[in-house]
Amino acid sequence: MNRIRSGILRVLVGAALVALLAAPAFGGVATGACKDGKSSANFATYYSATSDGWNKVDWFQWILRNPNGLGNKSNVSIRHYQNVDNWPDTLKYSWDSQDNIKPNVTYIHSPTSPARTVKGKWAHTRYGFVFDNSGPDDKCNADTDNFR
């Protein structure tokens, strides 16, 4: 009976160790929001650390809202930056949606090329939104919290 328990314990410890080694590096999320008129957006950048000293963006996420309703042709632009002291920030990734973003839908965009910044150095993502309204379109731009 002790041999069976010992064998089961070894299997469980071994499985836990394999799961731990296979788990992705610790990551985080940087969030933000912006509003113009009654139109608003909530957004987030999800990132993780790589083994070679970088933070990489895993995905960008956003949702648009307006209590009076929005059309189905809103737009989003995403600019991911490495912060640079006393200089303009360095653009690391850029993406613009088509004219097809709908309200009340959570969208996820995974970078088509690596969006990496130096781990330990501040970075942020700037989101820009054009809200498809029946009259003049609302617009807003805002940054995520800085992260490193």
C-alpha positions in Angstrom: 0.0 0.0 0.0 2.9 2.4 0.8 4.5 1.6 -2.5 1.2 2.5 -4.3 0.9 5.8 -2.4 4.6 6.6 -3.0 4.1 5.9 -6.8 1.0 8.0 -7.0 2.8 10.8 -5.1 5.7 10.7 -7.6 3.3 10.8 -10.5 1.5 13.8 -9.0 4.8 15.7 -8.2 6.1 14.9 -11.7 3.0 16.2 -13.3 3.0 19.3 -11.3 6.6 20.0 -12.2 5.9 19.4 -15.9 2.9 21.8 -15.7 5.0 24.4 -14.0 7.8 24.2 -16.5 5.4 24.4 -19.4 3.5 27.4 -18.0 4.0 30.7 -19.9 6.1 33.4 -18.3 4.3 35.7 -15.9 2.5 38.4 -17.8 0.2 41.3 -17.1 -2.4 43.7 -18.5 -2.4 47.4 -18.9 -5.8 49.1 -19.2 -7.4 52.3 -20.2 -10.6 54.0 -21.2 -11.7 57.1 -23.2 -15.0 58.9 -23.9 -16.3 61.5 -26.3 -19.9 62.6 -26.1 -21.9 59.5 -25.1 -19.5 57.2 -27.0 -16.9 55.3 -24.9 -14.2 52.6 -25.2 -12.5 50.3 -22.7 -9.3 48.7 -23.8 -6.4 46.6 -22.6 -3.0 45.4 -23.7 -2.1 41.9 -22.5 1.6 41.1 -22.4 4.1 38.5 -21.2 7.8 38.3 -20.5 10.1 36.3 -22.8 13.1 34.4 -21.6 15.5 36.7 -23.6 14.6 39.9 -21.8 11.6 41.3 -23.6 8.0 42.0 -22.9 5.9 40.9 -25.9 2.3 41.9 -26.5 0.1 38.8 -26.6 -3.0 40.6 -27.7 -4.9 44.0 -27.7 -8.5 44.1 -26.7 -11.3 46.7 -26.8 -15.1 47.2 -26.7 -17.1 50.3 -27.8 -20.3 51.5 -26.3 -22.9 54.2 -26.7 -26.3 54.1 -24.9 -27.9 55.8 -28.0 -26.4 53.1 -30.2 -23.5 53.1 -32.7 -23.3 52.1 -36.3 -21.3 49.1 -37.5 -18.5 51.1 -39.1 -16.4 52.4 -36.2 -12.6 52.3 -36.3 -9.7 51.7 -34.0 -6.0 52.5 -34.3 -3.4 50.9 -32.1 0.1 52.2 -31.5 2.4 50.4 -29.1 5.4 52.4 -27.7 8.6 51.9 -25.8 8.9 55.0 -23.5 12.1 56.9 -23.9 13.3 59.5 -21.4 13.7 63.1 -22.8 13.0 61.8 -26.4 9.8 60.9 -28.3 8.7 57.4 -27.5 9.7 54.7 -29.9 6.9 53.2 -32.0 7.1 49.4 -31.8 3.9 48.3 -33.4 1.1 49.9 -35.4 -2.3 48.6 -36.6 -5.5 50.2 -38.0 -8.8 48.4 -38.2 -11.0 48.4 -41.2 -14.3 50.4 -41.2 -16.2 47.6 -39.5 -16.0 47.7 -35.7 -19.4 47.1 -34.1 -20.6 48.3 -30.7 -20.9 46.0 -27.6 -18.5 43.4 -29.1 -15.2 42.5 -27.4 -12.5 42.5 -30.1 -9.1 41.0 -29.8 -6.2 41.7 -32.2 -3.1 39.6 -32.0 0.0 41.3 -33.4 0.9 40.2 -36.9 4.6 40.9 -36.1 6.3 40.9 -32.8 5.3 43.9 -30.6 8.2 43.8 -28.1 9.6 46.2 -25.6 12.6 45.9 -23.3 11.6 44.3 -20.0 12.1 46.6 -17.1 11.7 49.7 -19.3 8.3 51.5 -19.4 6.0 51.0 -22.3 2.4 51.9 -23.2 -0.2 51.5 -25.9 -2.2 54.4 -27.5 -5.7 53.5 -28.7 -7.6 55.8 -31.1 -11.3 55.4 -31.8 -13.7 56.9 -34.3 -17.3 56.1 -33.2 -19.8 55.6 -36.1 -22.7 57.8 -35.1 -25.7 58.9 -37.2 -24.5 62.5 -37.0 -20.9 63.7 -36.6 -18.6 60.9 -35.4 -17.3 61.0 -31.9 -13.5 60.5 -31.5 -11.2 59.8 -28.6 -7.5 58.8 -28.0 -6.0 57.5 -24.8 -3.1 55.5 -23.5 -3.0 52.4 -21.3 -1.3 52.6 -18.0 2.5 52.4 -18.4 3.9 49.0 -17.7 7.2 47.2 -17.6 
